Amino acid sequence: MTDLLNIAYVQPNIKWHDIDGNLAQYSAMLADTNNADLIVLPEMFATGFTNQIKGTAQTMDGPAVNWMQQTASTKNAAIMGSLLIADNDLYYNRMIIAYPDGRIDWYDKRHLFRMGCENENLSPGTEIKIFEYKGWRIRPIVCYDLRFPVWLRNVGNGYDLLVCVANWPTARHNVFEPLLRARSIENQCYTIGVNRVGTDGLDIEYSGGSVVIDIYGNVASRLPECKTGVGYATISLNKLNAFREKFPAILDADDFSINT
């Protein structure tokens, strides 16, 4: 088990539908992240948030996933982010983790953003996934998932870190951080929210506001709004476990089940 986990989180201006250009951009932005244990990229980091499947959907052996694996190996760090993925004639907004040893795992976005017609083009995930890395249990979610606390309920303290990757528009920017803080407080966990900046090919604007929230719901690290950059934070598993022992709210939690 690793007590301290060093996080690097990336807030880019995603180049619209330019996979090669985006991968080159991330390689440059990550040049100095040699001490990170976990690197987090935003939602659909290779294309921007798009429903145009033809020419943009990746496969699990495509260039973006291969780049993640190569970067994880080079940096000796796990790397997370979501991609538009084609798999068995279906399409997913898939959050992938690439481990330094070459392994990959993934979570398919459960709540598809109907206001952006995502539900008309992609298939929803049905599994709650927990990624395990260096003794940490990491719960991955994608953007709109953040609004659904039942889906994210930390049953039995089953995860330690909630990671939300997003393309969260400026029009709804004011609710992004409050939702992240709420999920951290109610689940007694650390929470990371990673967003993009700039304007996409649909003229939708994004302000960033990528942030790391501690176990008390306080901001531990934040990137400036409307600017690209890489943020850093160090989080402690020992501190989290001590807090849960001192304030064991989980013992009074309600039982429930989720029908997927």
Phi, psi and omega per residue, in radians:
M1 nan 2.397 3.079
T2 -1.827 2.107 3.127
D3 -1.172 -0.992 -3.050
L4 -1.647 2.278 3.095
L5 -2.068 2.115 -3.138
N6 -1.583 2.109 -3.066
I7 -1.846 2.376 2.905
A8 -2.127 2.207 -3.119
Y9 -2.210 2.425 -2.899
V10 -1.938 2.229 3.108
Q11 -2.022 1.697 -3.052
P12 -1.798 2.963 2.825
N13 -1.749 1.746 -3.010
I14 -1.213 2.298 3.098
K15 -1.365 2.168 -3.003
W16 -1.092 2.003 3.056
H17 1.052 0.362 -3.100
D18 -1.902 1.469 -3.042
I19 -1.091 -0.879 -3.112
D20 -1.090 -0.739 3.141
G21 -1.109 -0.685 3.125
N22 -1.200 -0.729 3.137
L23 -1.106 -0.669 3.087
A24 -1.144 -0.688 3.115
Q25 -1.069 -0.766 -3.117
Y26 -1.188 -0.661 3.103
S27 -1.029 -0.710 3.118
A28 -1.204 -0.724 -3.108
M29 -1.183 -0.477 -3.100
L30 -1.629 0.143 -3.045
A31 -1.006 -0.574 -3.046
D32 -1.872 0.311 -3.082
T33 -1.687 0.744 -3.013
N34 -1.288 -0.246 -3.127
N35 -1.787 0.097 -3.107
A36 -1.357 2.492 2.977
D37 -1.628 -0.548 -3.101
L38 -2.403 2.250 3.113
I39 -1.996 2.296 -3.094
V40 -2.135 2.205 3.071
L41 -1.874 2.853 -3.090
P42 -1.381 -3.063 3.104
E43 -1.163 2.466 3.118
M44 0.740 0.922 -2.983
F45 -1.166 -0.301 -3.106
A46 -1.598 -0.238 -3.006
T47 -2.368 -0.379 -2.835
G48 1.486 2.848 -3.083
F49 -1.256 1.927 -2.992
T50 -2.419 2.610 2.980
N51 -1.864 0.089 3.084
Q52 -1.470 1.759 -3.005
I53 -1.390 -0.751 -3.088
K54 -1.086 2.167 3.091
G55 1.464 -0.141 -3.123
T56 -2.074 -0.506 -3.131
A57 -1.158 2.339 3.126
Q58 -1.682 2.838 2.936
T59 -1.876 2.929 -3.093
M60 -1.232 -0.190 3.024
D61 -1.984 0.373 -3.128
G62 -1.474 -3.124 -3.022
P63 -1.112 -0.606 -3.093
A64 -1.225 -0.766 3.110
V65 -1.163 -0.714 3.098
N66 -1.065 -0.694 3.094
W67 -1.090 -0.730 3.115
M68 -1.042 -0.779 -3.125
Q69 -1.138 -0.749 3.140
Q70 -1.148 -0.713 -3.133
T71 -1.180 -0.716 3.103
A72 -1.054 -0.721 3.125
S73 -1.177 -0.794 -3.110
T74 -1.122 -0.724 -3.091
K75 -1.514 -0.153 -3.036
N76 0.900 0.823 -3.110
A77 -2.520 2.607 2.974
A78 -1.313 2.564 -3.140
I79 -2.319 2.353 -3.071
M80 -2.208 2.600 3.040
G81 3.024 2.853 -3.119
S82 -1.850 2.676 3.141
L83 -2.373 2.683 2.941
L84 -1.379 1.998 -2.981
I85 -2.097 2.345 2.981
A86 -1.687 2.225 -3.081
D87 -2.619 2.005 3.118
N88 0.934 0.855 3.073
D89 1.188 0.199 3.043
L90 -2.103 2.856 -3.104
Y91 -2.204 2.419 -3.064
Y92 -2.337 2.637 2.860
N93 -1.602 1.695 -2.906
R94 -1.899 2.125 3.062
M95 -1.564 2.104 -3.025
I96 -1.968 2.480 2.943
I97 -2.041 2.270 3.039
A98 -1.923 2.184 -3.123
Y99 -1.605 2.761 -3.116
P100 -1.050 -0.440 -3.117
D101 -1.504 0.098 3.081
G102 1.755 -0.245 3.125
R103 -1.223 2.683 3.011
I104 -2.316 2.722 3.000
D105 -2.529 2.942 -3.075
W106 -2.736 2.814 3.054
Y107 -2.306 2.285 3.104
D108 -1.653 2.225 -3.092
K109 -0.880 2.185 -3.093
R110 -1.408 -0.812 -3.038
H111 -1.763 1.803 -3.100
L112 -1.494 2.401 -2.963
F113 -1.360 1.642 -3.046
R114 -1.150 -0.498 3.119
M115 -1.171 -0.310 3.037
G116 -1.899 0.239 3.099
C117 1.126 0.309 3.136
E118 -1.077 -0.619 -3.124
N119 -1.200 -0.276 3.124
E120 -1.492 -0.251 -3.034
N121 -2.076 -0.490 -3.051
L122 -2.021 2.850 3.088
S123 -1.739 2.441 -3.140
P124 -1.384 2.634 3.000
G125 -1.321 2.827 -3.141
T126 -2.205 -0.087 -3.046
E127 -1.918 2.392 2.855
I128 -1.420 2.216 -3.115
K129 -2.057 2.538 3.015
I130 -2.189 2.121 3.051
F131 -1.595 2.315 3.114
E132 -1.883 2.264 -3.072
Y133 -2.693 2.097 3.112
K134 0.957 0.620 3.131
G135 1.475 -0.084 3.095
W136 -1.615 2.486 3.050
R137 -1.876 2.041 -2.966
I138 -1.969 2.156 3.101
R139 -1.699 2.019 3.132
P140 -1.609 2.409 3.006
I141 -2.459 2.861 -3.087
V142 -2.219 2.006 2.932
C143 0.775 -1.771 -3.030
Y144 -0.981 -0.458 3.056
D145 -0.903 -0.531 -3.030
L146 -1.061 -0.413 -3.091
R147 -1.422 0.004 -2.988
F148 -2.116 1.515 -3.016
P149 -1.141 -0.466 3.105
V150 -1.133 -0.738 3.115
W151 -1.077 -0.516 -3.038
L152 -1.742 0.054 -3.082
R153 -0.988 2.261 -3.063
N154 -1.496 1.304 -3.059
V155 -1.102 2.164 3.108
G156 1.081 0.486 -3.057
N157 0.879 0.865 -3.059
G158 -1.341 -0.240 3.062
Y159 -2.435 2.776 -3.075
D160 -1.908 -0.463 -3.031
L161 -2.407 2.174 3.068
L162 -1.775 2.182 -3.119
V163 -2.063 2.040 3.132
C164 -1.943 2.018 3.040
V165 -1.753 2.448 -2.934
A166 -2.580 2.749 2.741
N167 -2.107 1.443 -2.982
W168 -1.739 1.947 -2.986
P169 -1.184 2.749 3.096
T170 -1.016 -0.594 -3.098
A171 -1.026 -0.469 3.131
R172 -2.119 0.402 -3.049
H173 -1.079 -0.549 -3.032
N174 -1.154 -0.297 -3.106
V175 -1.750 -0.167 -3.040
F176 -1.088 -0.983 -3.105
E177 -1.167 -0.733 3.080
P178 -1.011 -0.668 3.095
L179 -1.166 -0.703 3.096
L180 -1.086 -0.756 3.138
R181 -1.128 -0.722 3.133
A182 -1.104 -0.767 -3.139
R183 -1.104 -0.624 3.117
S184 -1.173 -0.787 -3.103
I185 -1.145 -0.857 -3.034
E186 -1.265 -0.385 -3.129
N187 -1.842 0.033 -3.124
Q188 0.799 1.086 -3.110
C189 -2.590 2.899 2.919
Y190 -1.368 2.629 3.126
T191 -2.382 2.370 3.061
I192 -2.078 2.268 3.021
G193 -2.101 2.135 -3.086
V194 -2.095 2.142 -3.064
N195 -2.191 2.994 3.115
R196 -1.869 3.033 3.004
V197 -2.187 3.073 3.058
G198 1.612 -2.954 -3.135
T199 -2.116 2.302 -3.085
D200 -1.567 -3.055 -3.088
G201 -1.218 -0.132 3.073
L202 -1.816 0.212 -3.125
D203 1.113 0.500 3.037
I204 -1.610 2.294 -3.090
E205 -1.691 2.571 3.141
Y206 -2.304 2.423 -3.056
S207 -1.889 -0.023 -3.119
G208 1.372 -2.132 -3.080
G209 1.403 0.466 3.117
S210 -1.076 2.462 -2.925
V211 -2.699 2.672 2.972
V212 -2.021 2.223 -3.126
I213 -1.898 2.353 -3.124
D214 -1.478 -3.079 -3.010
I215 -1.253 -0.208 3.104
Y216 -1.733 0.023 -3.108
G217 1.520 0.211 3.119
N218 -1.647 2.706 3.091
V219 -1.341 2.126 3.094
A220 -1.658 -0.479 -3.131
S221 -2.817 2.483 3.139
R222 -2.572 2.452 3.011
L223 -1.623 2.598 3.116
P224 -1.065 2.583 3.092
E225 -1.250 2.570 3.007
C226 1.161 0.287 3.106
K227 -2.281 2.472 3.033
T228 -1.294 2.723 3.105
G229 2.926 3.081 3.080
V230 -2.133 2.209 3.105
G231 -1.816 2.803 -3.089
Y232 -2.367 2.580 3.051
A233 -2.737 2.656 3.027
T234 -2.121 2.234 -3.097
I235 -2.096 2.678 -2.987
S236 -2.089 2.145 3.082
L237 -1.264 -0.633 3.101
N238 -1.090 -0.724 3.116
K239 -1.125 -0.724 3.106
L240 -1.091 -0.828 -3.117
N241 -1.115 -0.657 3.113
A242 -1.142 -0.693 3.113
F243 -1.137 -0.756 3.123
R244 -1.114 -0.607 3.109
E245 -1.233 -0.673 -3.117
K246 -1.292 -0.559 -3.069
F247 -2.300 1.286 -2.981
P248 -1.434 1.120 -3.130
A249 -1.060 -0.433 -3.128
I250 -1.016 -0.473 -3.112
L251 -1.186 -0.314 3.141
D252 -1.905 0.212 -3.115
A253 -1.264 2.640 3.133
D254 -1.457 2.501 3.066
D255 -1.403 2.507 3.083
F256 -2.819 2.963 3.055
S257 -2.335 2.705 -3.130
I258 -1.964 2.260 3.101
N259 -1.718 1.937 -3.125
T260 -1.709 nan nan
